[in-house]
Amino acid sequence: MAPPLSSWPWASLRVYKYFLLAPLAWKVGQEWLEQGGAPLWSPWLHLLLLFSARGLTYQFWFSYSNMLFLTRRRRVVPDGVDFRQIDHEWDWDNFLILQTLIGASVVNGPLAPGLDHIRVWDPRGLAIALLLHVGFSEPVFYWAHRALHRAPLFGQYHAAHHSTPVTHPLTAAFGTPLEALLLTLTMGVPLAGAFLMGAGSVGLVYVYLIAFDYLRSMGYSNVEVVSHRVFEAVPPLRYILYTPTYLSLHHREKDSNFCLFMPLFDLLGGTLNTKSWELQKEIYQGKNDVVPDFVFLAHVVDIMSSMHVPFVLRSISSVPFENHLVLLPFWPVAFTGMLLMWCLSKTFVVSSYCLRGRLHQTWTVPRYGFQYFIPAAKKGINHQIELAIVRADRIGVKVLSLAALNKNEALNGGGTLFVERHPDLRVRVVHGNTLTAAVILNEIPSNTKDVFLTGATSKLGRAIALYLCRKKIKVMMLTMSSERFLKIQREAPAEFQQYLVQVTKYQPAQNCKTWLVGKWLSPREQRWAAPGTHFHQFVVPPIIGFRRDCTYGKLAAMRLPKDVQGVGSCEYTMERGVVHACHAGGVVHFLEGWEHHEVGAIDVDRIDVVWKAALKHGFTPS
């Protein structure tokens, strides 16, 4: 039997738990109707506003701490937050719901003060609250926290909080009901004292609670935000304000730094970790700033998917991207972000993970998919990509892999442009399409006799056609250009050229059930496929499946090796732990230590070599 107050009573409600706050919204609606306007002094309204404001405080720090382009140099623990931790802390806001419900019971109870006489602001209340915070909240939290670290309380209540390897702002809010009640006590007494002494105000409630949450989420942010020079200039401040390093030491070592916000109480209790301030100085100066060995250079697909990044909403970025309705209200913000990035931004770090002790990062070119098809934008996009490659070369990156449109043949010849401009590059530029082709080819059933290929003269289409014809598989290549078709056909050995057939319409593919799609297909074009056809795709964005009697494959992808660490966001529409094949191809290039650039046309002879290397290093088909 579980100990009391060790699990949340509404755990089974999942997302429907927010309906617990529906009675408050109902009260606000009633008062609105009765007063004929917004009930600005309604305590129910302020409880809901506080719930939202406090949640946004944690979201602010969550977003900031995940903006690696701003924070990576000052991260306390360089590791990323993985899916296991994300799922473990999914219901981090349970304590906000609990405290809102407790607030509602106080407002509705016999001990509630006369709500009609509460001031907007009274500075005396803030002074009283601060005195009670230092005199009551800090010592009570300190001793209660120390008690939670002793058996049996630690195993029953506090171990789950410490099971997360990397702190982040939402970790601050994650815990059992008992821990939430302890926080409620430490937060509630200063406010109650101010009100009982006649100095309470609406402003005090907002200021104290939001400041409390701000400091909690700051401490758990895993990013140093206060310069060590401040503590050196004002030494007593070390005992008044804790830091993310201070908190992280407690989270990892568990035997020191128990305070709420003020290290003074650790000093008095003999639990101050002596490494706290020297380590804080080292981290603020960039001790944990590590150069990545591998970089995947991506770009934004569209406005909606621009919100599918780790620093926006964890509930969105930790699952494969879909056009959720919840994102629609944020569309104007995302559109404004697109305009700002177009005008002001340069390539920035989006996410990272570790594989076998090596740091891998994803950088993003601040351009959207549609911009790659604007002729006037071509030069600017190539300039952005070139700057990223030069920067990677300067800092010591070993391999940089180009994603999707960043290696478009019409844009830069599949990366050839940059290698020719910078012949002395130490970083290896890789388009990764060799592995992409290998993934697509290994999805085709071994008993296949013929295939229908669209996008047949593209870089991938050419490699797929030349590979399949060697296997004596008939390839119907859809292209209007006889010149391009003949050029590819002549590349095939003479005895296999007969297996490459040019077609200019969809009708010849009516009886073929293996379609390799490298060009967008409309519903009308898909109608030519026979029932039971499977559409293998290498077109970006993927085609929409209109045929219920056919099956549709996803973009070529591979699952990362099992020993990968710190993966906490999905790569576009990929499942958790799965990356695009061109991303995997770059990683394989790095792991194998290959010294050549992989740019331009795909070397068909290397398709099997790259495929075997990927499997050897633990990649698996998704």
C-alpha positions in Angstrom: 0.0 0.0 0.0 1.3 3.4 -1.0 2.1 5.9 1.8 -0.5 8.7 2.3 0.0 11.8 0.2 2.5 10.0 -2.1 0.4 10.1 -5.2 -2.0 12.5 -6.8 -5.7 11.7 -6.5 -6.5 13.0 -10.0 -3.6 11.2 -11.7 -6.0 9.1 -13.8 -7.7 12.2 -15.2 -4.6 13.1 -17.3 -5.4 16.2 -19.3 -8.9 16.4 -17.9 -7.5 17.3 -14.5 -7.9 21.0 -15.6 -11.6 20.6 -15.3 -11.1 20.6 -11.5 -10.8 24.4 -12.0 -14.1 24.6 -13.9 -16.1 25.6 -10.8 -13.9 28.7 -10.5 -14.6 29.6 -14.1 -18.3 29.0 -13.5 -18.2 31.5 -10.5 -16.5 34.1 -12.7 -19.2 33.6 -15.4 -22.0 34.0 -12.9 -20.5 37.2 -11.5 -20.0 38.5 -15.0 -23.7 38.0 -15.8 -24.8 39.5 -12.5 -22.6 42.6 -12.8 -23.1 43.1 -16.5 -19.4 43.2 -17.1 -16.0 41.8 -16.2 -15.9 41.2 -12.4 -12.4 42.7 -11.9 -12.5 42.3 -8.1 -13.7 38.7 -8.2 -11.4 36.5 -6.1 -12.3 33.6 -8.4 -11.0 35.5 -11.4 -7.8 36.4 -9.5 -7.2 32.7 -8.6 -7.5 31.8 -12.3 -5.2 34.7 -13.3 -2.7 33.6 -10.7 -2.8 30.0 -11.9 -2.0 31.3 -15.4 0.6 33.8 -14.4 2.5 31.3 -12.3 2.3 28.7 -15.0 3.7 31.3 -17.4 6.6 32.0 -15.0 7.7 28.4 -15.1 7.2 28.4 -18.9 9.3 31.5 -19.3 12.2 29.9 -17.4 11.7 26.6 -19.3 11.9 28.4 -22.6 14.9 30.4 -21.6 16.8 27.4 -20.3 16.2 25.5 -23.5 17.4 28.3 -25.8 20.8 26.7 -26.3 21.8 29.6 -28.6 21.7 31.8 -25.5 22.5 29.4 -22.6 24.8 26.6 -23.8 28.0 28.2 -22.5 26.6 28.6 -18.9 24.8 25.3 -18.4 25.5 23.7 -15.1 25.0 20.2 -16.3 25.6 20.0 -20.0 23.5 16.9 -20.6 20.1 17.2 -22.2 16.7 16.3 -20.7 15.6 13.0 -22.2 12.1 11.5 -23.0 12.1 9.4 -19.8 12.5 12.5 -17.7 9.9 14.5 -19.7 7.3 11.7 -19.2 8.3 11.4 -15.5 7.6 15.1 -14.9 4.7 15.4 -17.3 2.3 16.5 -14.6 4.6 19.0 -13.0 1.7 21.5 -12.6 -0.3 19.4 -10.2 0.9 21.6 -7.3 -0.5 24.7 -9.1 -3.9 23.0 -9.3 -3.7 22.0 -5.6 -2.7 25.4 -4.4 -5.5 27.0 -6.6 -8.0 24.7 -5.0 -6.7 25.5 -1.5 -6.9 29.2 -2.4 -10.6 28.7 -3.5 -11.4 27.0 -0.2 -9.8 29.8 1.8 -11.7 32.4 -0.3 -15.0 30.5 0.2 -14.3 29.8 3.9 -15.5 31.5 7.1 -11.9 32.8 7.9 -11.7 34.7 4.6 -11.2 38.5 5.1 -13.7 40.9 3.9 -12.9 40.8 0.2 -14.5 44.2 -0.4 -12.0 46.0 1.7 -8.8 44.5 0.4 -6.4 47.1 -1.0 -4.7 47.0 -4.4 -1.3 47.5 -2.7 0.1 48.1 0.7 3.9 48.3 1.1 3.6 47.3 4.8 2.3 43.9 3.7 5.5 43.3 1.6 7.7 44.1 4.6 5.7 41.7 6.8 5.7 39.0 4.2 9.5 39.3 3.8 10.1 39.1 7.6 7.9 36.0 7.9 9.6 34.5 4.9 13.0 34.8 6.4 11.8 34.0 10.0 9.4 31.2 9.2 9.4 29.9 5.6 13.2 29.5 5.1 13.9 27.6 8.3 10.8 25.5 8.1 11.6 24.5 4.6 15.2 23.8 5.4 14.5 21.4 8.3 11.6 19.8 6.5 13.8 19.3 3.4 16.5 17.7 5.6 13.9 15.4 7.1 12.7 14.4 3.6 16.3 13.2 2.9 16.2 10.7 5.7 14.7 7.2 5.6 11.9 6.3 5.2 10.7 9.7 4.0 13.1 9.9 1.2 12.1 6.7 -0.5 8.4 7.3 0.1 8.2 10.9 -1.0 11.3 12.6 -2.2 13.2 10.1 -4.3 11.0 10.7 -7.4 12.0 14.3 -7.4 15.7 13.4 -7.3 15.4 10.7 -9.9 15.7 13.2 -12.7 19.4 13.5 -13.8 19.2 17.1 -15.1 17.3 19.8 -13.3 15.1 22.2 -15.3 12.4 24.7 -14.3 9.6 22.1 -14.4 11.6 19.9 -12.1 11.1 22.5 -9.4 7.3 22.0 -9.5 7.4 18.2 -9.7 6.8 16.2 -6.6 4.3 14.4 -4.4 1.2 15.9 -2.7 3.1 16.0 0.6 5.9 18.1 -0.9 3.4 20.3 -2.5 1.7 20.9 0.8 5.1 21.7 2.4 5.6 24.4 -0.3 2.0 25.6 0.3 2.8 26.1 3.9 6.0 28.0 3.3 4.3 30.2 0.7 1.1 30.7 2.6 2.3 31.7 6.1 3.9 35.1 5.0 0.7 36.0 3.0 -1.6 34.9 5.9 0.5 36.9 8.4 0.3 40.1 6.3 -3.5 39.8 5.9 -4.0 39.0 9.6 -2.0 42.1 10.5 -4.3 44.2 8.2 -1.6 44.9 5.6 -2.6 42.4 3.0 -3.4 43.4 -0.6 -4.1 41.9 -4.0 -0.8 43.2 -5.3 1.1 41.4 -2.4 -0.4 38.0 -3.4 0.7 38.5 -7.0 4.2 39.8 -6.2 5.0 37.3 -3.5 3.7 34.2 -5.3 5.2 35.1 -8.7 8.5 36.0 -7.1 8.6 32.7 -5.2 7.9 30.8 -8.4 10.4 32.9 -10.3 13.2 32.1 -7.8 12.3 28.4 -7.7 12.3 28.0 -11.5 15.5 30.1 -11.7 17.3 27.8 -9.3 16.3 24.7 -11.2 17.0 26.3 -14.7 20.4 24.6 -15.0 21.7 27.9 -16.4 23.9 30.3 -14.4 22.3 33.8 -14.7 24.0 35.8 -12.0 27.7 36.7 -12.6 30.3 35.6 -10.1 31.5 39.2 -10.1 28.3 40.2 -8.3 29.0 37.8 -5.4 32.6 38.9 -5.3 31.6 42.5 -5.1 29.0 41.9 -2.4 30.1 38.7 -0.5 27.1 38.6 1.9 24.9 38.1 -1.1 26.2 34.5 -1.3 24.1 33.7 1.8 21.0 35.6 0.7 20.5 34.2 -2.8 21.2 30.7 -4.1 22.2 29.9 -7.7 21.4 27.1 -10.2 24.9 25.6 -9.4 24.1 25.6 -5.7 20.8 23.8 -6.3 22.3 21.4 -8.9 24.9 20.3 -6.3 22.1 19.4 -3.9 20.2 17.6 -6.6 23.2 15.4 -7.5 24.9 14.9 -4.2 21.8 15.0 -2.0 23.7 15.6 1.3 24.2 19.4 1.2 22.6 22.7 0.1 19.1 22.1 1.5 17.9 25.7 1.7 14.9 27.2 0.0 16.5 30.4 -1.4 18.9 31.5 1.3 22.2 29.6 1.8 22.5 31.3 5.2 20.5 28.4 6.6 22.8 25.8 5.2 25.7 27.8 6.8 23.9 27.7 10.1 23.0 24.1 9.8 26.4 22.9 8.7 25.3 21.7 5.3 26.8 24.3 3.0 28.7 22.7 0.1 32.1 24.4 0.0 32.4 23.9 -3.8 29.3 26.0 -4.5 30.8 29.3 -5.3 34.0 28.3 -7.0 32.0 25.9 -9.3 29.5 28.7 -9.9 32.3 30.9 -11.1 33.8 28.3 -13.4 30.4 27.5 -15.0 29.5 31.1 -15.5 32.9 31.6 -17.3 32.0 28.7 -19.7 33.6 25.6 -18.1 30.9 23.4 -19.6 30.9 24.9 -23.1 31.8 21.9 -25.3 32.5 22.0 -29.0 30.2 19.5 -30.9 31.8 16.8 -33.0 28.8 16.6 -35.3 26.3 19.2 -36.5 23.1 18.6 -38.4 22.3 21.8 -40.3 18.5 22.0 -40.6 16.0 24.7 -41.6 12.5 25.6 -40.7 9.8 23.8 -42.7 6.9 26.2 -42.2 5.3 28.6 -39.8 3.4 26.1 -37.8 6.3 23.7 -37.4 8.5 26.5 -36.3 6.8 26.1 -32.9 8.0 22.5 -32.8 11.2 23.3 -31.0 12.4 22.4 -27.4 12.1 26.0 -26.2 8.4 26.6 -27.0 6.1 23.9 -25.6 7.5 20.6 -24.2 4.2 18.9 -24.8 4.5 19.7 -28.5 8.2 19.2 -29.2 8.4 15.8 -27.4 6.0 14.2 -29.8 6.0 14.0 -33.6 4.9 17.2 -35.2 1.2 17.6 -36.1 -0.8 20.8 -36.8 -2.4 20.9 -33.3 -5.3 23.4 -32.9 -3.7 24.6 -29.7 -1.0 26.2 -31.8 -3.3 28.3 -33.9 -3.6 31.2 -31.4 0.3 31.4 -31.5 0.4 31.7 -35.3 0.7 35.5 -35.4 3.6 35.3 -32.9 5.3 32.6 -35.0 4.7 34.7 -38.2 6.3 37.7 -36.5 9.2 35.4 -35.5 9.7 34.4 -39.1 9.9 38.1 -40.2 12.5 38.8 -37.5 14.6 35.8 -38.3 14.5 36.7 -42.0 15.8 40.2 -41.3 18.0 39.8 -38.2 18.9 36.2 -37.4 21.8 33.9 -38.2 22.2 30.1 -37.8 21.6 29.1 -34.2 21.7 25.9 -32.0 18.3 24.3 -31.5 19.0 21.0 -29.7 21.7 18.5 -28.8 22.3 15.0 -27.6 25.3 12.8 -26.7 26.4 9.6 -28.4 29.3 7.6 -26.9 30.6 10.6 -25.1 30.5 12.9 -28.1 28.3 16.0 -28.4 26.0 16.2 -31.4 24.0 19.4 -32.1 21.3 20.5 -34.5 21.7 24.0 -35.9 19.0 25.8 -37.8 19.3 28.1 -40.8 16.8 30.9 -40.1 14.9 30.3 -43.3 11.6 28.6 -44.1 10.8 26.0 -46.7 9.0 28.4 -49.1 11.9 30.8 -49.1 14.1 28.3 -50.8 12.0 28.6 -53.9 12.2 32.4 -54.1 15.0 33.1 -56.7 16.0 36.3 -54.9 16.5 34.5 -51.6 19.0 31.9 -53.1 22.1 34.0 -52.5 21.2 34.9 -48.9 20.4 31.3 -48.0 23.7 30.0 -49.4 25.4 32.8 -47.4 23.8 31.6 -44.2 24.8 28.0 -44.9 28.3 29.0 -45.8 28.7 31.0 -42.6 27.5 28.0 -40.6 30.1 25.7 -42.3 32.9 28.2 -41.8 32.0 28.6 -38.2 31.8 24.9 -37.7 35.3 24.6 -39.3 36.7 27.3 -37.0 35.5 25.8 -33.7 36.5 22.3 -34.6 33.4 20.4 -35.7 34.3 17.2 -37.4 31.3 16.6 -39.6 28.4 18.8 -40.7 25.4 17.2 -42.4 23.1 19.2 -44.6 19.4 18.7 -44.1 16.6 18.7 -46.7 16.6 21.9 -48.8 20.0 23.0 -47.5 21.6 20.6 -50.0 19.1 21.3 -52.8 20.8 20.6 -56.2 19.6 23.9 -57.7 20.7 25.8 -54.6 24.3 24.7 -54.1 24.8 21.5 -56.1 24.2 19.3 -53.1 26.9 21.1 -51.0 29.5 21.1 -53.8 29.5 24.9 -53.9 30.9 25.2 -50.4 33.6 22.6 -50.8 34.8 24.2 -53.9 34.9 27.7 -52.3 36.7 26.4 -49.3 39.1 23.7 -50.4 40.9 23.6 -47.1 38.0 22.8 -44.9 38.7 20.5 -42.0 35.1 19.9 -41.2 33.6 17.3 -43.5 30.5 18.5 -45.3 28.0 15.6 -45.9 24.6 15.6 -47.6 23.7 12.2 -46.1 21.7 11.1 -49.1 23.8 8.0 -49.6 22.1 6.6 -46.5 18.8 8.0 -47.4 19.0 6.1 -50.7 20.0 2.9 -48.8 17.0 3.2 -46.4 14.6 3.6 -49.3 16.1 0.7 -51.2 16.1 -1.6 -48.2 12.4 -1.0 -47.7 11.6 -2.4 -51.1 10.5 -6.1 -50.9 13.2 -8.5 -52.3 10.7 -10.0 -54.8 9.9 -6.8 -56.5 10.1 -6.9 -60.3 9.2 -3.3 -61.2 8.9 0.1 -59.6 7.5 3.5 -60.6 9.8 6.4 -59.8 8.9 10.1 -59.7 11.5 12.7 -59.1 13.5 10.3 -61.3 16.2 12.6 -62.4 16.9 14.1 -58.9 20.0 13.3 -57.0 18.2 10.5 -55.0 16.1 9.4 -58.0 19.2 8.9 -60.1 21.0 6.8 -57.4 17.9 4.7 -56.7 17.3 4.0 -60.4 21.0 3.0 -61.0 21.0 0.7 -58.0 17.8 -1.0 -58.8 18.6 -1.7 -62.5 21.7 -3.5 -61.3 19.3 -5.8 -59.4 17.4 -6.4 -62.7 14.4 -4.5 -61.4 12.5 -2.6 -64.1 12.4 1.1 -63.2 9.8 3.3 -64.9 11.3 6.7 -64.6 8.8 9.5 -64.8 10.4 12.5 -66.6 9.7 14.7 -69.5 13.4 15.2 -70.2 14.8 12.6 -72.5 18.2 14.2 -72.2 18.3 13.7 -68.4 16.9 10.2 -68.7 19.5 9.2 -71.3 22.3 10.7 -69.3 21.4 8.5 -66.3 20.8 5.5 -68.4 24.3 5.7 -69.9 25.7 5.7 -66.4 24.4 2.1 -65.9 26.4 -0.9 -67.1 25.4 -1.8 -70.7 23.8 -5.1 -69.6 21.5 -3.3 -67.2 20.4 -0.3 -69.2 17.4 -2.1 -70.6 15.9 -2.0 -67.0 15.6 1.8 -67.1 12.5 2.9 -69.0 11.4 6.5 -69.5 7.7 7.3 -69.1 6.1 10.6 -69.4 2.6 9.8 -67.9 1.2 7.9 -65.0 -0.8 5.4 -67.0 2.1 2.9 -67.5 2.2 2.5 -63.7 -1.4 1.4 -63.3 -0.3 -2.2 -62.6 2.8 -1.4 -60.6 2.4 -1.6 -56.8 5.7 -0.1 -55.7 5.8 3.7 -56.2 8.9 5.6 -55.2 7.8 9.2 -54.7 10.4 11.9 -55.1 7.9 14.5 -56.4 4.7 15.8 -54.9 1.6 13.8 -56.1 -1.8 15.3 -56.2 -5.0 13.2 -55.4 -5.6 12.9 -59.2 -2.1 11.6 -59.8 -2.4 9.1 -56.9 -5.6 7.7 -58.5 -3.5 6.0 -61.2 -1.9 3.6 -58.6 -3.4 0.1 -58.4 -5.2 -0.9 -55.2 -2.6 -2.2 -52.7 0.1 0.1 -53.9 2.7 1.2 -51.3 4.1 4.7 -51.7 7.8 5.0 -50.6 8.6 8.6 -50.1 11.6 10.9 -50.4 9.7 14.1 -51.1 9.6 17.0 -48.7 7.0 17.7 -47.4 5.6 14.2 -47.6 2.5 13.6 -49.8 -0.9 13.4 -48.2 -2.4 9.9 -48.3 -5.7 10.2 -50.2 -6.0 6.5 -51.1 -7.5 4.3 -48.4 -6.8 1.2 -50.4 -3.0 2.0 -50.5 -0.3 2.4 -47.9 2.0 5.3 -47.4 5.5 5.1 -46.1 7.2 7.9 -44.1 10.3 9.8 -45.0 13.5 7.8 -44.9 14.7 7.6 -41.3 16.6 5.6 -38.8 16.4 5.0 -35.1 19.4 6.3 -33.1 21.5 3.7 -31.3 20.3 2.6 -27.9 23.2 4.2 -26.1 22.2 7.8 -27.2 21.7 10.2 -24.3 19.8 13.4 -23.8 17.3 13.1 -26.7 14.2 15.0 -25.6 12.6 16.3 -28.7 11.3 14.8 -32.0 12.8 15.7 -35.3 9.8 17.1 -37.2 7.3 14.3 -37.9 9.7 11.5 -36.8 8.9 9.3 -33.9 10.8 9.6 -30.6 14.5 8.7 -31.0 14.2 8.6 -34.8 16.1 11.0 -37.1 16.0 11.6 -40.8 18.3 9.3 -42.8 20.5 12.2 -43.9 21.0 13.1 -40.2 21.9 9.5 -39.5 24.2 9.5 -42.6 26.2 12.3 -41.2 26.6 10.6 -37.8 27.8 7.4 -39.5 30.3 9.5 -41.5 31.6 10.8 -38.2 31.7 7.5 -36.4 33.5 5.8 -39.3 36.1 8.6 -39.4 35.7 9.0 -43.1 37.9 11.8 -44.4 36.0 12.6 -47.7 33.3 15.1 -48.2 30.0 13.6 -49.3 28.6 16.2 -51.7 27.2 16.3 -55.2 26.1 13.2 -56.9 25.5 10.0 -54.8 28.2 7.3 -55.3 26.0 4.3 -56.0 28.9 1.9 -55.2 28.9 3.3 -51.6 25.2 2.7 -50.8 25.7 -0.8 -49.4 28.9 0.3 -47.6 27.1 3.1 -45.8 24.1 0.9 -45.0 26.3 -1.8 -43.4 28.2 0.9 -41.4 25.0 2.3 -40.1 23.8 -1.1 -38.9 27.2 -1.8 -37.4 27.0 1.4 -35.2 23.6 0.5 -33.9 21.2 2.4 -36.2 18.1 0.5 -37.0 15.4 1.1 -39.7 12.5 3.0 -38.2 
